[in-house]
């Protein structure tokens, strides 16, 4: 547990984790967005 608290107080580590978290959420958003766009286009093509 002390190791975790040491990391949480380290500014560089928190910054690196924030960048990784932002990259992951951006990728998830892109997948969801394109899934919706492709799904909607497919629906329009059938309708």
mmCIF entry with sequence, helices, sheets and N, C-alpha, C, O atoms, coordinates in Angstrom:
data_MODEL
# 
_entry.id   MODEL 
# 
_entity.id                         1 
_entity.type                       polymer 
_entity.pdbx_number_of_molecules   1 
# 
_entity_poly.entity_id                      1 
_entity_poly.type                           'polypeptide(L)' 
_entity_poly.nstd_linkage                   no 
_entity_poly.nstd_monomer                   no 
_entity_poly.pdbx_seq_one_letter_code       
;(UNK)(UNK)(UNK)(UNK)(UNK)(UNK)(UNK)(UNK)(UNK)(UNK)(UNK)(UNK)(UNK)(UNK)(UNK)(UNK)
(UNK)(UNK)(UNK)(UNK)(UNK)(UNK)(UNK)(UNK)(UNK)(UNK)(UNK)(UNK)(UNK)(UNK)(UNK)(UNK)
(UNK)(UNK)(UNK)(UNK)(UNK)(UNK)(UNK)(UNK)(UNK)(UNK)(UNK)(UNK)(UNK)(UNK)(UNK)
;
_entity_poly.pdbx_seq_one_letter_code_can   XXXXXXXXXXXXXXXXXXXXXXXXXXXXXXXXXXXXXXXXXXXXXXX 
_entity_poly.pdbx_strand_id                 A 
# 
loop_
_entity_poly_seq.entity_id 
_entity_poly_seq.num 
_entity_poly_seq.mon_id 
_entity_poly_seq.hetero 
1 1  UNK n 
1 2  UNK n 
1 3  UNK n 
1 4  UNK n 
1 5  UNK n 
1 6  UNK n 
1 7  UNK n 
1 8  UNK n 
1 9  UNK n 
1 10 UNK n 
1 11 UNK n 
1 12 UNK n 
1 13 UNK n 
1 14 UNK n 
1 15 UNK n 
1 16 UNK n 
1 17 UNK n 
1 18 UNK n 
1 19 UNK n 
1 20 UNK n 
1 21 UNK n 
1 22 UNK n 
1 23 UNK n 
1 24 UNK n 
1 25 UNK n 
1 26 UNK n 
1 27 UNK n 
1 28 UNK n 
1 29 UNK n 
1 30 UNK n 
1 31 UNK n 
1 32 UNK n 
1 33 UNK n 
1 34 UNK n 
1 35 UNK n 
1 36 UNK n 
1 37 UNK n 
1 38 UNK n 
1 39 UNK n 
1 40 UNK n 
1 41 UNK n 
1 42 UNK n 
1 43 UNK n 
1 44 UNK n 
1 45 UNK n 
1 46 UNK n 
1 47 UNK n 
# 
_struct_asym.id          A 
_struct_asym.entity_id   1 
# 
loop_
_struct_conf.conf_type_id 
_struct_conf.id 
_struct_conf.pdbx_PDB_helix_id 
_struct_conf.beg_label_comp_id 
_struct_conf.beg_label_asym_id 
_struct_conf.beg_label_seq_id 
_struct_conf.pdbx_beg_PDB_ins_code 
_struct_conf.end_label_comp_id 
_struct_conf.end_label_asym_id 
_struct_conf.end_label_seq_id 
_struct_conf.pdbx_end_PDB_ins_code 
_struct_conf.beg_auth_comp_id 
_struct_conf.beg_auth_asym_id 
_struct_conf.beg_auth_seq_id 
_struct_conf.end_auth_comp_id 
_struct_conf.end_auth_asym_id 
_struct_conf.end_auth_seq_id 
_struct_conf.pdbx_PDB_helix_class 
_struct_conf.details 
_struct_conf.pdbx_PDB_helix_length 
HELX_P HELX_P1 AA1 UNK A 2  ? UNK A 9  ? UNK A 2  UNK A 9  1 ? 8  
HELX_P HELX_P2 AA2 UNK A 11 ? UNK A 46 ? UNK A 11 UNK A 46 1 ? 36 
# 
_struct_conf_type.id          HELX_P 
_struct_conf_type.criteria    ? 
_struct_conf_type.reference   ? 
# 
loop_
_atom_site.group_PDB 
_atom_site.id 
_atom_site.type_symbol 
_atom_site.label_atom_id 
_atom_site.label_alt_id 
_atom_site.label_comp_id 
_atom_site.label_asym_id 
_atom_site.label_entity_id 
_atom_site.label_seq_id 
_atom_site.pdbx_PDB_ins_code 
_atom_site.Cartn_x 
_atom_site.Cartn_y 
_atom_site.Cartn_z 
_atom_site.occupancy 
_atom_site.B_iso_or_equiv 
_atom_site.pdbx_formal_charge 
_atom_site.auth_seq_id 
_atom_site.auth_comp_id 
_atom_site.auth_asym_id 
_atom_site.auth_atom_id 
_atom_site.pdbx_PDB_model_num 
ATOM 1   N N  . UNK A 1 1  ? 0.806   -1.200 0.000   1.00 0.00 ? 1  UNK A N  1 
ATOM 2   C CA . UNK A 1 1  ? 0.000   0.000  0.000   1.00 0.00 ? 1  UNK A CA 1 
ATOM 3   C C  . UNK A 1 1  ? 0.856   1.275  0.000   1.00 0.00 ? 1  UNK A C  1 
ATOM 4   O O  . UNK A 1 1  ? 0.499   2.242  -0.672  1.00 0.00 ? 1  UNK A O  1 
ATOM 5   N N  . UNK A 1 2  ? 1.960   1.298  0.728   1.00 0.00 ? 2  UNK A N  1 
ATOM 6   C CA . UNK A 1 2  ? 2.781   2.513  0.680   1.00 0.00 ? 2  UNK A CA 1 
ATOM 7   C C  . UNK A 1 2  ? 3.287   2.810  -0.728  1.00 0.00 ? 2  UNK A C  1 
ATOM 8   O O  . UNK A 1 2  ? 3.484   3.971  -1.087  1.00 0.00 ? 2  UNK A O  1 
ATOM 9   N N  . UNK A 1 3  ? 3.496   1.773  -1.519  1.00 0.00 ? 3  UNK A N  1 
ATOM 10  C CA . UNK A 1 3  ? 3.979   1.996  -2.881  1.00 0.00 ? 3  UNK A CA 1 
ATOM 11  C C  . UNK A 1 3  ? 2.914   2.720  -3.705  1.00 0.00 ? 3  UNK A C  1 
ATOM 12  O O  . UNK A 1 3  ? 3.243   3.593  -4.508  1.00 0.00 ? 3  UNK A O  1 
ATOM 13  N N  . UNK A 1 4  ? 1.657   2.369  -3.516  1.00 0.00 ? 4  UNK A N  1 
ATOM 14  C CA . UNK A 1 4  ? 0.570   3.028  -4.234  1.00 0.00 ? 4  UNK A CA 1 
ATOM 15  C C  . UNK A 1 4  ? 0.466   4.497  -3.828  1.00 0.00 ? 4  UNK A C  1 
ATOM 16  O O  . UNK A 1 4  ? 0.284   5.361  -4.686  1.00 0.00 ? 4  UNK A O  1 
ATOM 17  N N  . UNK A 1 5  ? 0.577   4.781  -2.560  1.00 0.00 ? 5  UNK A N  1 
ATOM 18  C CA . UNK A 1 5  ? 0.495   6.176  -2.120  1.00 0.00 ? 5  UNK A CA 1 
ATOM 19  C C  . UNK A 1 5  ? 1.684   6.980  -2.631  1.00 0.00 ? 5  UNK A C  1 
ATOM 20  O O  . UNK A 1 5  ? 1.551   8.169  -2.919  1.00 0.00 ? 5  UNK A O  1 
ATOM 21  N N  . UNK A 1 6  ? 2.847   6.337  -2.747  1.00 0.00 ? 6  UNK A N  1 
ATOM 22  C CA . UNK A 1 6  ? 4.015   7.025  -3.311  1.00 0.00 ? 6  UNK A CA 1 
ATOM 23  C C  . UNK A 1 6  ? 3.765   7.389  -4.767  1.00 0.00 ? 6  UNK A C  1 
ATOM 24  O O  . UNK A 1 6  ? 4.115   8.481  -5.214  1.00 0.00 ? 6  UNK A O  1 
ATOM 25  N N  . UNK A 1 7  ? 3.154   6.462  -5.505  1.00 0.00 ? 7  UNK A N  1 
ATOM 26  C CA . UNK A 1 7  ? 2.867   6.738  -6.909  1.00 0.00 ? 7  UNK A CA 1 
ATOM 27  C C  . UNK A 1 7  ? 1.814   7.829  -7.050  1.00 0.00 ? 7  UNK A C  1 
ATOM 28  O O  . UNK A 1 7  ? 1.929   8.696  -7.916  1.00 0.00 ? 7  UNK A O  1 
ATOM 29  N N  . UNK A 1 8  ? 0.806   7.791  -6.218  1.00 0.00 ? 8  UNK A N  1 
ATOM 30  C CA . UNK A 1 8  ? -0.257  8.792  -6.322  1.00 0.00 ? 8  UNK A CA 1 
ATOM 31  C C  . UNK A 1 8  ? 0.231   10.199 -6.018  1.00 0.00 ? 8  UNK A C  1 
ATOM 32  O O  . UNK A 1 8  ? -0.362  11.175 -6.478  1.00 0.00 ? 8  UNK A O  1 
ATOM 33  N N  . UNK A 1 9  ? 1.286   10.309 -5.262  1.00 0.00 ? 9  UNK A N  1 
ATOM 34  C CA . UNK A 1 9  ? 1.823   11.632 -4.956  1.00 0.00 ? 9  UNK A CA 1 
ATOM 35  C C  . UNK A 1 9  ? 2.871   12.079 -5.973  1.00 0.00 ? 9  UNK A C  1 
ATOM 36  O O  . UNK A 1 9  ? 3.315   13.227 -5.945  1.00 0.00 ? 9  UNK A O  1 
ATOM 37  N N  . UNK A 1 10 ? 3.266   11.175 -6.870  1.00 0.00 ? 10 UNK A N  1 
ATOM 38  C CA . UNK A 1 10 ? 4.260   11.499 -7.887  1.00 0.00 ? 10 UNK A CA 1 
ATOM 39  C C  . UNK A 1 10 ? 3.567   12.174 -9.075  1.00 0.00 ? 10 UNK A C  1 
ATOM 40  O O  . UNK A 1 10 ? 2.744   11.561 -9.755  1.00 0.00 ? 10 UNK A O  1 
ATOM 41  N N  . UNK A 1 11 ? 3.905   13.423 -9.311  1.00 0.00 ? 11 UNK A N  1 
ATOM 42  C CA . UNK A 1 11 ? 3.256   14.204 -10.370 1.00 0.00 ? 11 UNK A CA 1 
ATOM 43  C C  . UNK A 1 11 ? 3.499   13.617 -11.758 1.00 0.00 ? 11 UNK A C  1 
ATOM 44  O O  . UNK A 1 11 ? 2.579   13.580 -12.575 1.00 0.00 ? 11 UNK A O  1 
ATOM 45  N N  . UNK A 1 12 ? 4.696   13.166 -12.034 1.00 0.00 ? 12 UNK A N  1 
ATOM 46  C CA . UNK A 1 12 ? 5.017   12.615 -13.357 1.00 0.00 ? 12 UNK A CA 1 
ATOM 47  C C  . UNK A 1 12 ? 4.220   11.335 -13.613 1.00 0.00 ? 12 UNK A C  1 
ATOM 48  O O  . UNK A 1 12 ? 3.719   11.131 -14.719 1.00 0.00 ? 12 UNK A O  1 
ATOM 49  N N  . UNK A 1 13 ? 4.099   10.479 -12.607 1.00 0.00 ? 13 UNK A N  1 
ATOM 50  C CA . UNK A 1 13 ? 3.340   9.236  -12.758 1.00 0.00 ? 13 UNK A CA 1 
ATOM 51  C C  . UNK A 1 13 ? 1.859   9.533  -12.998 1.00 0.00 ? 13 UNK A C  1 
ATOM 52  O O  . UNK A 1 13 ? 1.229   8.908  -13.851 1.00 0.00 ? 13 UNK A O  1 
ATOM 53  N N  . UNK A 1 14 ? 1.311   10.477 -12.253 1.00 0.00 ? 14 UNK A N  1 
ATOM 54  C CA . UNK A 1 14 ? -0.098  10.836 -12.439 1.00 0.00 ? 14 UNK A CA 1 
ATOM 55  C C  . UNK A 1 14 ? -0.333  11.419 -13.825 1.00 0.00 ? 14 UNK A C  1 
ATOM 56  O O  . UNK A 1 14 ? -1.354  11.140 -14.454 1.00 0.00 ? 14 UNK A O  1 
ATOM 57  N N  . UNK A 1 15 ? 0.605   12.223 -14.298 1.00 0.00 ? 15 UNK A N  1 
ATOM 58  C CA . UNK A 1 15 ? 0.490   12.805 -15.635 1.00 0.00 ? 15 UNK A CA 1 
ATOM 59  C C  . UNK A 1 15 ? 0.521   11.707 -16.704 1.00 0.00 ? 15 UNK A C  1 
ATOM 60  O O  . UNK A 1 15 ? -0.267  11.736 -17.649 1.00 0.00 ? 15 UNK A O  1 
ATOM 61  N N  . UNK A 1 16 ? 1.422   10.751 -16.553 1.00 0.00 ? 16 UNK A N  1 
ATOM 62  C CA . UNK A 1 16 ? 1.517   9.642  -17.507 1.00 0.00 ? 16 UNK A CA 1 
ATOM 63  C C  . UNK A 1 16 ? 0.239   8.804  -17.488 1.00 0.00 ? 16 UNK A C  1 
ATOM 64  O O  . UNK A 1 16 ? -0.259  8.411  -18.543 1.00 0.00 ? 16 UNK A O  1 
ATOM 65  N N  . UNK A 1 17 ? -0.283  8.534  -16.321 1.00 0.00 ? 17 UNK A N  1 
ATOM 66  C CA . UNK A 1 17 ? -1.525  7.755  -16.224 1.00 0.00 ? 17 UNK A CA 1 
ATOM 67  C C  . UNK A 1 17 ? -2.698  8.531  -16.820 1.00 0.00 ? 17 UNK A C  1 
ATOM 68  O O  . UNK A 1 17 ? -3.583  7.936  -17.436 1.00 0.00 ? 17 UNK A O  1 
ATOM 69  N N  . UNK A 1 18 ? -2.712  9.817  -16.648 1.00 0.00 ? 18 UNK A N  1 
ATOM 70  C CA . UNK A 1 18 ? -3.768  10.640 -17.226 1.00 0.00 ? 18 UNK A CA 1 
ATOM 71  C C  . UNK A 1 18 ? -3.734  10.616 -18.743 1.00 0.00 ? 18 UNK A C  1 
ATOM 72  O O  . UNK A 1 18 ? -4.778  10.555 -19.393 1.00 0.00 ? 18 UNK A O  1 
ATOM 73  N N  . UNK A 1 19 ? -2.537  10.663 -19.306 1.00 0.00 ? 19 UNK A N  1 
ATOM 74  C CA . UNK A 1 19 ? -2.405  10.588 -20.774 1.00 0.00 ? 19 UNK A CA 1 
ATOM 75  C C  . UNK A 1 19 ? -2.867  9.240  -21.294 1.00 0.00 ? 19 UNK A C  1 
ATOM 76  O O  . UNK A 1 19 ? -3.534  9.169  -22.326 1.00 0.00 ? 19 UNK A O  1 
ATOM 77  N N  . UNK A 1 20 ? -2.519  8.166  -20.586 1.00 0.00 ? 20 UNK A N  1 
ATOM 78  C CA . UNK A 1 20 ? -2.961  6.830  -21.010 1.00 0.00 ? 20 UNK A CA 1 
ATOM 79  C C  . UNK A 1 20 ? -4.482  6.706  -20.909 1.00 0.00 ? 20 UNK A C  1 
ATOM 80  O O  . UNK A 1 20 ? -5.124  6.166  -21.810 1.00 0.00 ? 20 UNK A O  1 
ATOM 81  N N  . UNK A 1 21 ? -5.047  7.200  -19.827 1.00 0.00 ? 21 UNK A N  1 
ATOM 82  C CA . UNK A 1 21 ? -6.493  7.139  -19.641 1.00 0.00 ? 21 UNK A CA 1 
ATOM 83  C C  . UNK A 1 21 ? -7.206  7.937  -20.729 1.00 0.00 ? 21 UNK A C  1 
ATOM 84  O O  . UNK A 1 21 ? -8.224  7.495  -21.262 1.00 0.00 ? 21 UNK A O  1 
ATOM 85  N N  . UNK A 1 22 ? -6.674  9.101  -21.054 1.00 0.00 ? 22 UNK A N  1 
ATOM 86  C CA . UNK A 1 22 ? -7.267  9.929  -22.106 1.00 0.00 ? 22 UNK A CA 1 
ATOM 87  C C  . UNK A 1 22 ? -7.194  9.230  -23.463 1.00 0.00 ? 22 UNK A C  1 
ATOM 88  O O  . UNK A 1 22 ? -8.143  9.296  -24.244 1.00 0.00 ? 22 UNK A O  1 
ATOM 89  N N  . UNK A 1 23 ? -6.084  8.567  -23.748 1.00 0.00 ? 23 UNK A N  1 
ATOM 90  C CA . UNK A 1 23 ? -5.942  7.847  -25.015 1.00 0.00 ? 23 UNK A CA 1 
ATOM 91  C C  . UNK A 1 23 ? -6.939  6.698  -25.104 1.00 0.00 ? 23 UNK A C  1 
ATOM 92  O O  . UNK A 1 23 ? -7.536  6.474  -26.157 1.00 0.00 ? 23 UNK A O  1 
ATOM 93  N N  . UNK A 1 24 ? -7.120  5.975  -24.013 1.00 0.00 ? 24 UNK A N  1 
ATOM 94  C CA . UNK A 1 24 ? -8.066  4.859  -24.009 1.00 0.00 ? 24 UNK A CA 1 
ATOM 95  C C  . UNK A 1 24 ? -9.489  5.363  -24.193 1.00 0.00 ? 24 UNK A C  1 
ATOM 96  O O  . UNK A 1 24 ? -10.240 4.804  -24.992 1.00 0.00 ? 24 UNK A O  1 
ATOM 97  N N  . UNK A 1 25 ? -9.871  6.404  -23.473 1.00 0.00 ? 25 UNK A N  1 
ATOM 98  C CA . UNK A 1 25 ? -11.235 6.910  -23.610 1.00 0.00 ? 25 UNK A CA 1 
ATOM 99  C C  . UNK A 1 25 ? -11.466 7.486  -25.001 1.00 0.00 ? 25 UNK A C  1 
ATOM 100 O O  . UNK A 1 25 ? -12.573 7.385  -25.530 1.00 0.00 ? 25 UNK A O  1 
ATOM 101 N N  . UNK A 1 26 ? -10.451 8.084  -25.599 1.00 0.00 ? 26 UNK A N  1 
ATOM 102 C CA . UNK A 1 26 ? -10.594 8.604  -26.954 1.00 0.00 ? 26 UNK A CA 1 
ATOM 103 C C  . UNK A 1 26 ? -10.826 7.468  -27.947 1.00 0.00 ? 26 UNK A C  1 
ATOM 104 O O  . UNK A 1 26 ? -11.671 7.586  -28.834 1.00 0.00 ? 26 UNK A O  1 
ATOM 105 N N  . UNK A 1 27 ? -10.087 6.373  -27.807 1.00 0.00 ? 27 UNK A N  1 
ATOM 106 C CA . UNK A 1 27 ? -10.270 5.223  -28.695 1.00 0.00 ? 27 UNK A CA 1 
ATOM 107 C C  . UNK A 1 27 ? -11.656 4.615  -28.525 1.00 0.00 ? 27 UNK A C  1 
ATOM 108 O O  . UNK A 1 27 ? -12.299 4.263  -29.514 1.00 0.00 ? 27 UNK A O  1 
ATOM 109 N N  . UNK A 1 28 ? -12.118 4.488  -27.299 1.00 0.00 ? 28 UNK A N  1 
ATOM 110 C CA . UNK A 1 28 ? -13.457 3.942  -27.050 1.00 0.00 ? 28 UNK A CA 1 
ATOM 111 C C  . UNK A 1 28 ? -14.514 4.831  -27.684 1.00 0.00 ? 28 UNK A C  1 
ATOM 112 O O  . UNK A 1 28 ? -15.454 4.335  -28.306 1.00 0.00 ? 28 UNK A O  1 
ATOM 113 N N  . UNK A 1 29 ? -14.365 6.128  -27.533 1.00 0.00 ? 29 UNK A N  1 
ATOM 114 C CA . UNK A 1 29 ? -15.317 7.058  -28.129 1.00 0.00 ? 29 UNK A CA 1 
ATOM 115 C C  . UNK A 1 29 ? -15.333 6.929  -29.647 1.00 0.00 ? 29 UNK A C  1 
ATOM 116 O O  . UNK A 1 29 ? -16.403 6.942  -30.256 1.00 0.00 ? 29 UNK A O  1 
ATOM 117 N N  . UNK A 1 30 ? -14.158 6.805  -30.265 1.00 0.00 ? 30 UNK A N  1 
ATOM 118 C CA . UNK A 1 30 ? -14.086 6.675  -31.720 1.00 0.00 ? 30 UNK A CA 1 
ATOM 119 C C  . UNK A 1 30 ? -14.786 5.402  -32.197 1.00 0.00 ? 30 UNK A C  1 
ATOM 120 O O  . UNK A 1 30 ? -15.491 5.428  -33.206 1.00 0.00 ? 30 UNK A O  1 
ATOM 121 N N  . UNK A 1 31 ? -14.599 4.294  -31.484 1.00 0.00 ? 31 UNK A N  1 
ATOM 122 C CA . UNK A 1 31 ? -15.239 3.035  -31.861 1.00 0.00 ? 31 UNK A CA 1 
ATOM 123 C C  . UNK A 1 31 ? -16.751 3.154  -31.753 1.00 0.00 ? 31 UNK A C  1 
ATOM 124 O O  . UNK A 1 31 ? -17.474 2.718  -32.649 1.00 0.00 ? 31 UNK A O  1 
ATOM 125 N N  . UNK A 1 32 ? -17.233 3.737  -30.671 1.00 0.00 ? 32 UNK A N  1 
ATOM 126 C CA . UNK A 1 32 ? -18.679 3.897  -30.496 1.00 0.00 ? 32 UNK A CA 1 
ATOM 127 C C  . UNK A 1 32 ? -19.234 4.824  -31.567 1.00 0.00 ? 32 UNK A C  1 
ATOM 128 O O  . UNK A 1 32 ? -20.276 4.535  -32.156 1.00 0.00 ? 32 UNK A O  1 
ATOM 129 N N  . UNK A 1 33 ? -18.563 5.918  -31.821 1.00 0.00 ? 33 UNK A N  1 
ATOM 130 C CA . UNK A 1 33 ? -19.038 6.881  -32.807 1.00 0.00 ? 33 UNK A CA 1 
ATOM 131 C C  . UNK A 1 33 ? -19.118 6.256  -34.192 1.00 0.00 ? 33 UNK A C  1 
ATOM 132 O O  . UNK A 1 33 ? -20.130 6.397  -34.879 1.00 0.00 ? 33 UNK A O  1 
ATOM 133 N N  . UNK A 1 34 ? -18.058 5.567  -34.606 1.00 0.00 ? 34 UNK A N  1 
ATOM 134 C CA . UNK A 1 34 ? -18.079 4.954  -35.934 1.00 0.00 ? 34 UNK A CA 1 
ATOM 135 C C  . UNK A 1 34 ? -19.079 3.814  -36.007 1.00 0.00 ? 34 UNK A C  1 
ATOM 136 O O  . UNK A 1 34 ? -19.677 3.584  -37.058 1.00 0.00 ? 34 UNK A O  1 
ATOM 137 N N  . UNK A 1 35 ? -19.267 3.101  -34.915 1.00 0.00 ? 35 UNK A N  1 
ATOM 138 C CA . UNK A 1 35 ? -20.294 2.057  -34.886 1.00 0.00 ? 35 UNK A CA 1 
ATOM 139 C C  . UNK A 1 35 ? -21.676 2.642  -35.104 1.00 0.00 ? 35 UNK A C  1 
ATOM 140 O O  . UNK A 1 35 ? -22.488 2.071  -35.833 1.00 0.00 ? 35 UNK A O  1 
ATOM 141 N N  . UNK A 1 36 ? -21.946 3.775  -34.478 1.00 0.00 ? 36 UNK A N  1 
ATOM 142 C CA . UNK A 1 36 ? -23.238 4.436  -34.675 1.00 0.00 ? 36 UNK A CA 1 
ATOM 143 C C  . UNK A 1 36 ? -23.388 4.963  -36.091 1.00 0.00 ? 36 UNK A C  1 
ATOM 144 O O  . UNK A 1 36 ? -24.457 4.832  -36.689 1.00 0.00 ? 36 UNK A O  1 
ATOM 145 N N  . UNK A 1 37 ? -22.338 5.554  -36.634 1.00 0.00 ? 37 UNK A N  1 
ATOM 146 C CA . UNK A 1 37 ? -22.403 6.092  -37.998 1.00 0.00 ? 37 UNK A CA 1 
ATOM 147 C C  . UNK A 1 37 ? -22.638 4.968  -39.007 1.00 0.00 ? 37 UNK A C  1 
ATOM 148 O O  . UNK A 1 37 ? -23.485 5.091  -39.891 1.00 0.00 ? 37 UNK A O  1 
ATOM 149 N N  . UNK A 1 38 ? -21.895 3.885  -38.874 1.00 0.00 ? 38 UNK A N  1 
ATOM 150 C CA . UNK A 1 38 ? -22.042 2.766  -39.805 1.00 0.00 ? 38 UNK A CA 1 
ATOM 151 C C  . UNK A 1 38 ? -23.404 2.102  -39.628 1.00 0.00 ? 38 UNK A C  1 
ATOM 152 O O  . UNK A 1 38 ? -24.043 1.725  -40.610 1.00 0.00 ? 38 UNK A O  1 
ATOM 153 N N  . UNK A 1 39 ? -23.847 1.960  -38.393 1.00 0.00 ? 39 UNK A N  1 
ATOM 154 C CA . UNK A 1 39 ? -25.167 1.384  -38.147 1.00 0.00 ? 39 UNK A CA 1 
ATOM 155 C C  . UNK A 1 39 ? -26.281 2.240  -38.739 1.00 0.00 ? 39 UNK A C  1 
ATOM 156 O O  . UNK A 1 39 ? -27.221 1.712  -39.333 1.00 0.00 ? 39 UNK A O  1 
ATOM 157 N N  . UNK A 1 40 ? -26.181 3.534  -38.583 1.00 0.00 ? 40 UNK A N  1 
ATOM 158 C CA . UNK A 1 40 ? -27.187 4.431  -39.128 1.00 0.00 ? 40 UNK A CA 1 
ATOM 159 C C  . UNK A 1 40 ? -27.165 4.408  -40.649 1.00 0.00 ? 40 UNK A C  1 
ATOM 160 O O  . UNK A 1 40 ? -28.223 4.410  -41.278 1.00 0.00 ? 40 UNK A O  1 
ATOM 161 N N  . UNK A 1 41 ? -25.983 4.385  -41.250 1.00 0.00 ? 41 UNK A N  1 
ATOM 162 C CA . UNK A 1 41 ? -25.877 4.316  -42.714 1.00 0.00 ? 41 UNK A CA 1 
ATOM 163 C C  . UNK A 1 41 ? -26.455 2.994  -43.228 1.00 0.00 ? 41 UNK A C  1 
ATOM 164 O O  . UNK A 1 41 ? -27.112 2.960  -44.268 1.00 0.00 ? 41 UNK A O  1 
ATOM 165 N N  . UNK A 1 42 ? -26.209 1.923  -42.502 1.00 0.00 ? 42 UNK A N  1 
ATOM 166 C CA . UNK A 1 42 ? -26.764 0.633  -42.904 1.00 0.00 ? 42 UNK A CA 1 
ATOM 167 C C  . UNK A 1 42 ? -28.284 0.650  -42.801 1.00 0.00 ? 42 UNK A C  1 
ATOM 168 O O  . UNK A 1 42 ? -28.972 0.113  -43.670 1.00 0.00 ? 42 UNK A O  1 
ATOM 169 N N  . UNK A 1 43 ? -28.805 1.256  -41.756 1.00 0.00 ? 43 UNK A N  1 
ATOM 170 C CA . UNK A 1 43 ? -30.255 1.368  -41.607 1.00 0.00 ? 43 UNK A CA 1 
ATOM 171 C C  . UNK A 1 43 ? -30.849 2.191  -42.750 1.00 0.00 ? 43 UNK A C  1 
ATOM 172 O O  . UNK A 1 43 ? -31.879 1.818  -43.310 1.00 0.00 ? 43 UNK A O  1 
ATOM 173 N N  . UNK A 1 44 ? -30.212 3.295  -43.096 1.00 0.00 ? 44 UNK A N  1 
ATOM 174 C CA . UNK A 1 44 ? -30.714 4.124  -44.196 1.00 0.00 ? 44 UNK A CA 1 
ATOM 175 C C  . UNK A 1 44 ? -30.660 3.387  -45.528 1.00 0.00 ? 44 UNK A C  1 
ATOM 176 O O  . UNK A 1 44 ? -31.544 3.557  -46.368 1.00 0.00 ? 44 UNK A O  1 
ATOM 177 N N  . UNK A 1 45 ? -29.628 2.571  -45.726 1.00 0.00 ? 45 UNK A N  1 
ATOM 178 C CA . UNK A 1 45 ? -29.505 1.829  -46.970 1.00 0.00 ? 45 UNK A CA 1 
ATOM 179 C C  . UNK A 1 45 ? -30.625 0.796  -47.107 1.00 0.00 ? 45 UNK A C  1 
ATOM 180 O O  . UNK A 1 45 ? -31.112 0.543  -48.209 1.00 0.00 ? 45 UNK A O  1 
ATOM 181 N N  . UNK A 1 46 ? -31.022 0.211  -46.000 1.00 0.00 ? 46 UNK A N  1 
ATOM 182 C CA . UNK A 1 46 ? -32.101 -0.783 -46.038 1.00 0.00 ? 46 UNK A CA 1 
ATOM 183 C C  . UNK A 1 46 ? -33.477 -0.156 -46.121 1.00 0.00 ? 46 UNK A C  1 
ATOM 184 O O  . UNK A 1 46 ? -34.400 -0.743 -46.687 1.00 0.00 ? 46 UNK A O  1 
ATOM 185 N N  . UNK A 1 47 ? -33.618 1.023  -45.563 1.00 0.00 ? 47 UNK A N  1 
ATOM 186 C CA . UNK A 1 47 ? -34.936 1.673  -45.519 1.00 0.00 ? 47 UNK A CA 1 
ATOM 187 C C  . UNK A 1 47 ? -35.269 2.460  -46.739 1.00 0.00 ? 47 UNK A C  1 
ATOM 188 O O  . UNK A 1 47 ? -36.347 3.050  -46.819 1.00 0.00 ? 47 UNK A O  1 
# 
